[in-house]
Amino acid sequence: QVQLVESGGGFVQPGGSLRLSCAASGSIFTAIMGWYRQAPGNQRELVADISIGGTTNYADSVKGRFTISRDNVKNTVYLQMNSLKPEDTAVYYCNFRHRIGAYNYWGPGTQVTVSS
């Protein structure tokens, strides 16, 4: 029933910035919203998530560089990515999940490529 639409991926040079957005088709303001990424040959890993109350969690590799935020009116989660590195290159997936497992929705993925 719920579909997640991602945007903002693309090509950027090292040190550059990119902002990802992910909007849900319905109002799921009870969700924990997050971003994951997967590079070729690697498992999908958590990048960051944000609770209903605004508590954030980041992977050590992106702390200080990435910022996650949410807009419950627009039912959207954002990921501001600064000081991008080539190792940030991956497909980024947004995720809306219920705290106790009532639902777990994934976006289709958006490619982020960091290269000179």
N, C-alpha and C positions, 0 to 999 in steps of 0.2 A: 504493500500500500504506500509506503513512504519511499520516495526517491530523493537522492542527494545529488545535487548538481555542482560540480567543481569548476573553478575558473582561476586564471592568473598564472598558470604555469607557462614555461617558455625557456628561452635561452638567455643567459646572462654571464658576464665576465666575472672572474674572481674578484671579490671585494664589492661586488654590486649587491643590489637589493631586489626583492621580489615579494609580492603580496598575494597569497592564495586566499580564495574565498570558497565557501561551501554552504549552500542553502538547501534546506529540506522543504519538500513539497507541502508538508503539514506543520502544524504548531507542536513541536516536541520540546517545549521549554523545560521539561523534567529531565532531559537527557544530559549525560556527561558528554561533552563534545571533545573530539581529539583529532590529531593528525598522526598518521603513520607513514612510513616510507619503505620502499623496497628497491634495492639495486640488483642488477643481474647477478645471479648466483648466490644471493643473500636471502635471509629470511626477512619477513616484514617486521619492522621494529617501531616502537613508539617514539615519536618525536616530541609531542607535547599533548596535554589534555587540560581541560578546564571544567570545573564542577559548576553546578547550578549557582552556588554561592560565590563563584569567582576564584576559587582556589586553583592554582596552576601547578603543573608538574612538567618538567622538561628532562629530556635525555641529557646526560652530561656533555655530550658532543655539541649541543646547540645552546647551552646555557650562556646567557649574556649576548647572544646574537639573534635569537628568535624570540618572538613575542606572540602568544596566543591570546585571542580575545573572542567575545561572543556578543551577539545582539539578539536578544530574545524576541524583540518585536519583529525583526526580519527573519528570525529562526535561522541565523547564519553564524558560522564560525570562521574566524580569520587566522591566518598565520603570516605575520610580518617577518620576513627573513632578511637579515642584514649581514654584511661581511661574509658573503657566501664563498664557500670553498669548493674546489672540484669534487671533494669527497661527499658533498651534499647532493650530488647528482643522483637522482632516483625518480621512481614514480611515487608521487605523494597521494595518499588516500585519506579522505576525511571519514570520520566515524562518529555516529551518535549511538550511545548505549545507555540502557537503563541500569541503574545502580545495582539492582538485584536480579538482572537478567531477563526482564520482561520483553526486551527487544535489543537488537544489535544490528544497526544499519551501516552499510559501507557505500562510499562513493565509487565511481568507476575508475578513478585514478587520473592524475594529471602529471605530465612529464616536466621535470625541472632539470635543466642541463646547465652546469657551471663549467665554462671552459673559455680559454683564450684563443 
